[in-house]
Amino acid sequence: MLPAIHSSSFSSQVLFPLPSKHGCSNPMKSVIRTETCNVGGKRSTRPRTMVFGSNGDKQEVGFQGGERLYLGMDFGTSGARFVVIDKEGTIHAEGKREYPSFTKEETMDWAGSWRMTLFLLLEDIPVNLRPLISSISIDGTSATTLIIDSTTGEPLSKPLLYNESCPDALPIVKSIAPVNHTVCSGSSTLCKLVSWWNNDDSNRESALLMHQVDWLLWLLHGELGVSDYNNALKVGYDPELDSYPPWLLSQPYSRLLPSVRAPGTSIGHLKKDIRRQFGLPDDCVVCTGTTDSIAAFLAARATKPGKAVKISQLFNFCTYYG
């Protein structure tokens, strides 16, 4: 028979007081609660619940010590943010960073800025939450495109942002794609690929197309050439066929296209050096991402028939109608 617990009391101990950092949304604190009780006539102190909250609103969110958490990151136009949640969607930590201003050959080095921001966000995650994170994924701006070296993963040219247009490629794309297809826009990923292909023939043999999210996730898992079907829509991927269409596969640049999986699919484990650097668990997996607008829709939790979400294309703000 288990010994009776005669009385109990609670105390709190701050394990990791986070300093206020540039770019973080709120100064935060992490706390572990301990339960002090008399067991069989002896005093015993044991961990009970770990909580995380914001000093600003005095709220604390609790979770059991064995529960796993999930890390999501959103890369926008001027900065990026992270959120750590549990399986119920409860937020345990969040923060944001503005992109540092990097220049390369007198132009903005977007890839270098995104890379640094990614690892700054990992550094901002409270230390005591990191061992509980079981999976990581990222969303980013749709049609932001990189042409990278298929051996090193480094960009072969400057990234083409979501709102950059390649009108030189549009007539070519319209000549091969179905009428009114999503790729028939100067800012589509396919137009950016065709424009690069026609203007830079020096690196064709070693080139590979990756979306912003694909490349950032590659930095974490190390497997080049993996994308998701939401990001791949604007390069011509057909989700109904679950493949690239024949009219696209017949083009010489189709060999640059990444393989495509469903969003949220496990790609592989987080790289060992990153796990060690940030104290993340050995079984932490990296999953395929999605676009910012799809992520905003999912975050609104419109999961039942009759619910609707209005998304502002400019800022990806969501209005929920329930």
C-alpha atoms as one frame of an Amber mdcrd trajectory, in Angstrom:
protein
   0.000   0.000   0.000   1.251   3.465  -0.832   2.068   5.644   2.182  -0.484
   8.342   2.834   0.244  11.926   1.881  -0.564  13.888   5.013  -0.159  17.452
   3.774   1.208  19.408   0.864   2.326  22.890  -0.053   3.654  24.524  -3.209
   6.682  26.650  -3.961   8.046  28.181  -7.164  11.608  28.528  -8.352  12.711
  30.600 -11.336  14.956  28.372 -13.442  15.687  30.584 -16.425  14.836  34.287
 -16.185  15.040  35.511 -19.771  16.691  38.885 -20.262  14.921  41.359 -22.465
  16.424  40.911 -25.927  16.231  43.132 -28.962  13.423  41.924 -31.184  11.617
  39.748 -28.629   7.935  40.474 -28.147   7.867  40.345 -24.357  10.276  39.746
 -21.490   9.417  36.257 -20.283  10.191  33.878 -17.479  10.248  30.141 -17.064
   9.252  28.523 -13.792   9.178  25.029 -12.394   6.719  24.255  -9.648   7.671
  21.810  -6.942   5.349  19.994  -4.580   6.538  19.650  -1.001   4.724  16.921
   0.916   5.004  14.470   3.776   5.325  10.921   2.467   5.551   8.219   5.104
   6.555  10.797   7.702   9.356  12.264   5.530   9.374  15.556   3.676   9.802
  15.172  -0.071  10.143  17.762  -2.822   9.435  16.691  -6.385   8.788  18.425
  -9.705   5.110  18.898 -10.394   4.376  21.278 -13.229   6.553  23.428 -15.458
   5.007  26.716 -16.510   5.838  29.513 -18.876   4.312  32.944 -19.063   4.726
  36.611 -19.784   5.698  39.037 -17.058   3.613  41.671 -18.770   0.215  40.040
 -18.369   1.028  37.954 -15.269  -0.318  34.836 -16.949   1.178  31.404 -16.550
   0.518  28.376 -18.693   1.169  24.969 -17.156   2.052  21.611 -18.673   3.110
  18.255 -17.331   6.836  17.586 -17.309   6.617  14.633 -19.719   4.589  16.454
 -22.368   6.110  17.168 -25.774   6.096  20.572 -27.407   6.155  21.781 -31.006
   8.124  24.657 -32.527   6.831  26.705 -35.434   8.571  29.628 -37.119   7.124
  32.238 -39.464   9.437  34.078 -41.871   7.760  37.239 -43.132   8.792  40.261
 -45.152  10.708  42.235 -42.503  11.298  39.724 -39.734  10.573  36.305 -38.300
   8.941  34.916 -35.186   8.647  31.657 -33.298   6.034  30.022 -31.118   6.258
  26.911 -28.935   2.946  25.130 -28.358   1.631  21.892 -26.889  -0.786  19.444
 -28.527  -3.761  21.527 -27.391  -2.365  24.622 -29.111  -1.499  26.375 -25.853
   1.392  28.821 -26.266   4.359  28.255 -23.940   6.837  30.675 -25.512   6.976
  33.137 -28.374   9.302  35.804 -29.703  10.329  37.678 -32.826  13.344  39.156
 -34.565  13.804  41.741 -37.276  16.056  40.680 -40.133  19.608  42.000 -39.714
  20.799  44.166 -42.579  23.376  42.136 -44.506  24.839  43.338 -47.785  26.695
  41.403 -50.456  28.083  43.145 -53.522  26.140  46.273 -52.488  22.781  44.466
 -52.431  20.771  43.016 -49.557  21.965  39.512 -48.685  18.565  38.039 -47.904
  19.786  34.461 -47.586  22.453  35.422 -45.056  19.939  37.486 -43.108  17.374
  34.662 -43.007  20.035  32.175 -41.925  21.192  34.327 -39.017  17.611  35.036
 -37.944  16.806  31.313 -37.915  19.553  30.564 -35.407  18.836  33.684 -33.352
  15.259  32.461 -32.924  16.496  29.050 -31.768  18.718  30.849 -29.271  15.729
  32.833 -27.978  13.758  29.717 -27.004  13.815  29.274 -23.205  16.459  26.722
 -22.276  14.157  24.628 -20.099  11.643  24.159 -22.939  14.133  22.995 -25.553
  14.448  19.339 -24.386  10.666  18.960 -24.758  10.458  20.048 -28.417   9.619
  17.030 -30.574   9.214  18.639 -34.003   9.978  21.827 -35.912   8.465  23.402
 -39.008   8.550  26.759 -40.794   6.250  28.829 -42.996   7.383  31.593 -45.314
   6.355  33.948 -48.073   4.889  32.192 -51.089   6.982  32.238 -54.298  10.158
  33.471 -52.600  12.671  31.501 -54.650  16.316  30.466 -54.387  18.476  28.757
 -56.992  21.102  26.899 -55.009  24.111  24.677 -55.614  22.916  21.078 -55.338
  26.182  20.050 -53.663  26.795  22.819 -51.134  23.282  24.209 -50.673  24.568
  27.753 -51.093  22.653  30.213 -53.315  23.975  30.619 -56.858  22.306  34.012
 -57.214  20.368  36.429 -55.060  16.972  35.158 -53.862  13.941  36.374 -55.797
  11.359  37.631 -53.320   7.651  36.851 -53.397   6.737  40.224 -54.945   9.494
  40.352 -57.572   8.262  39.955 -61.115  10.028  38.404 -64.108   8.075  39.725
 -67.106  10.723  38.403 -69.499   9.685  34.841 -68.649   5.918  35.332 -68.641
   5.308  34.808 -72.407   7.300  31.562 -72.273   5.381  30.277 -69.253   2.033
  31.193 -70.814   2.983  29.267 -73.941   3.386  25.978 -72.044   0.949  26.241
 -69.102  -2.849  25.886 -69.211  -4.801  29.128 -69.566  -5.228  31.030 -66.279
  -2.946  28.629 -64.427  -1.480  29.987 -61.178   1.995  30.054 -62.779   0.782
  32.572 -65.388   1.920  35.537 -63.340   5.231  37.345 -63.568   5.844  36.812
 -59.839   5.213  33.043 -59.903   8.000  30.689 -58.921   8.005  29.177 -62.395
   8.545  32.566 -64.049  11.480  33.148 -61.713  12.955  29.762 -62.589  12.546
  30.313 -66.338  14.049  33.804 -66.094  17.094  32.470 -64.243  17.447  29.569
 -66.700  17.441  31.899 -69.709  19.862  34.425 -68.229  22.436  32.323 -66.360
  23.727  29.220 -68.115  26.979  28.948 -66.146  25.617  26.873 -63.254  22.813
  24.858 -64.816  24.382  21.463 -64.179  24.692  21.948 -60.429  21.563  24.047
 -59.830  18.494  23.202 -57.756  15.366  25.239 -57.048  14.274  25.678 -53.450
  11.659  27.878 -51.862  12.559  30.060 -48.895  11.046  27.565 -46.453  12.720
  24.567 -48.118  16.140  26.166 -47.777  15.664  27.215 -44.153  14.485  23.726
 -43.221  17.481  22.242 -45.071  19.748  24.185 -42.725  18.149  22.178 -39.905
  17.889  18.655 -41.373  20.539  18.586 -44.126  18.568  16.923 -46.958  18.553
  19.050 -50.115  15.700  19.178 -52.604  12.607  18.654 -50.419   9.527  20.887
 -50.606   5.809  20.803 -49.758   2.855  20.982 -52.122   1.629  24.361 -50.843
   4.900  26.090 -51.693   5.212  24.111 -54.936   1.861  25.282 -56.351   3.369
  28.403 -57.931   6.050  26.407 -59.687   3.341  24.267 -61.301   2.894  21.279
 -58.982  -0.515  19.612 -59.359  -1.879  18.393 -55.990  -4.672  16.448 -57.701
  -2.155  14.448 -59.721   0.216  14.463 -56.739   3.029  15.230 -59.172   4.376
  17.834 -61.547   2.254  17.900 -64.741   3.601  16.529 -68.052   3.754  19.993
 -69.654   6.234  21.029 -66.945   8.243  17.801 -66.765   8.938  18.045 -70.505
  10.914  21.278 -70.010  14.739  21.163 -69.732  14.741  23.003 -66.386  12.385
  20.481 -64.759  15.390  18.638 -63.311  15.894  21.607 -60.967  12.512  21.010
 -59.319  12.458  19.706 -55.738  10.678  16.560 -54.595   7.318  17.332 -53.001
   5.685  15.991 -49.843   2.591  16.908 -47.862   3.007  19.858 -45.466   3.916
  18.730 -41.964   5.560  15.494 -43.138   8.679  14.412 -41.292  11.819  14.910
 -43.399  14.390  13.720 -40.894  15.944  14.361 -37.524  17.440  17.691 -36.570
  21.160  17.730 -37.359  23.366  16.535 -34.530  25.455  19.698 -34.269  22.320
  21.848 -33.969  20.819  19.531 -31.337  23.978  19.824 -29.277  24.346  23.575
 -29.728  20.815  24.400 -28.603  20.057  21.525 -26.240  17.291  20.020 -28.358
  16.408  16.312 -27.994  17.897  13.541 -30.138  14.466  12.512 -31.451  13.462
  16.023 -32.584  12.275  15.872 -36.206  12.068  18.554 -38.887   8.872  18.611
 -40.955   7.974  20.088 -44.322   6.569  23.595 -44.099   3.906  25.654 -45.832
   3.173  29.182 -47.039   2.386  32.093 -44.741  -1.245  32.429 -45.849  -1.968
  28.722 -45.311  -0.324  28.883 -41.885  -2.482  31.901 -40.998  -5.606  30.016
 -42.051  -4.680  26.967 -39.963  -3.899  29.158 -36.953  -7.446  30.564 -37.104
  -8.733  27.015 -36.398 -11.598  27.090 -38.873 -11.916  23.309 -38.883 -15.667
  22.750 -39.256 -18.130  23.281 -42.133 -19.715  26.718 -41.977 -16.626  28.428
 -40.566 -14.755  30.992 -42.640 -11.533  32.964 -42.503 -10.749  36.219 -44.301
  -7.026  36.672 -44.928  -5.512  40.044 -45.779  -2.990  39.392 -48.546  -0.880
  42.372 -47.502  -0.201  41.411 -43.898  -1.718  37.910 -43.584  -4.107  39.085
 -40.897  -6.964  36.664 -40.254 -10.560  37.476 -39.435 -12.464  34.465 -38.131
 -16.167  34.074 -38.834 -17.785  31.436 -36.681
